[in-house]
Amino acid sequence: MNASTIPIIPTIDLSLWRSGDDQDRYRLATLVDQALERAGFLLVTGHGVHPDLPAAIRTAARVFFHQPADRKQPFLAEALGHCGWSGPGAVATGRAEGLMTPPDLVETWSTAPAPWDTAAGRPEPGLLPRSWPSQPPELRSLVAQYARAMRVLAGELLELLAVALRQPLDFFTRHTTRPDWTLTLNWYPPISAAGAPRPGQFRVGPHTDFGTVTVLDRQPGKGGLQIHTQDDGWQDAPYDPEALTINIGDLMARWTGDRWRSGRHRVLAPPPDATSEELLSLVYFYDCDPDTLVAPIPAPIGRVPHPPVTARAYVRSKVAEIALT
């Protein structure tokens, strides 16, 4: 298939990757390579995540986010080790690109793996933050279940990406024994609660993600996701209720020597005719083992010989650029 004949963001069926023959897997890998060269985004079906799980998380998360600020304050991320609740005014994501926007119109709940306790012999770490709200009580278990599913899915995606680059299957996953990841629930409150957007204000400002792959379960809206390509500029991202939206981040783009684009995107502020629009996205940012030295694949696959960077240090330096608190 010629790159010009495929959608900018194609849909791939992971069930074909799992159960297809070599020809099916080769076609998928080729499609992925072409799509990530053009825009850095994919839609993925056949991912195995039952829609009841993100629906239940949204229901529980809204119970938390709809509380008054003083009820959420004890779970402030800065006090709990950078995971937990971040309220209005916490980030201006566009600043990662040098764009001095007002703060993003978003509140978040974020979780990440706790430090590994090797002596305890646990198969996986617990979740940060260590303190979770009692209302709703089910939020922690639902988020933990979803995080486990995302870890499995991210591993499959990295194997697919390795094959798309004509590399060994474990080219990326050999660096994900104890990876960094963050699962963030992005709550975009309605205008009726947050107030009218200021000039130049976004729900999430223009940016590229910082890690390897991002897995997004989102809701469509007038203040929704847009992607940017060099050929077409900004455009609304396609939406499929059965698909997850996948994009690669800066680490993956660097790893491929800029063969693939780090997917540039933004989330628009709601327009005046959508005062009650309220959206909630589940965003899984997957990196790799903290000390991984990310060096570009050489030419002819790689195209730009970026200097190597250490995974965690690079991601943290980028996160620091957008933090306002």
Summary of the structure (lengths in Angstrom):
residues: 325
radius of gyration: 19.2
end to end distance: 47.7
largest distance: 56.8
contacts: 1050
relative contact order: 0.17
helix: 34%
strand: 22%
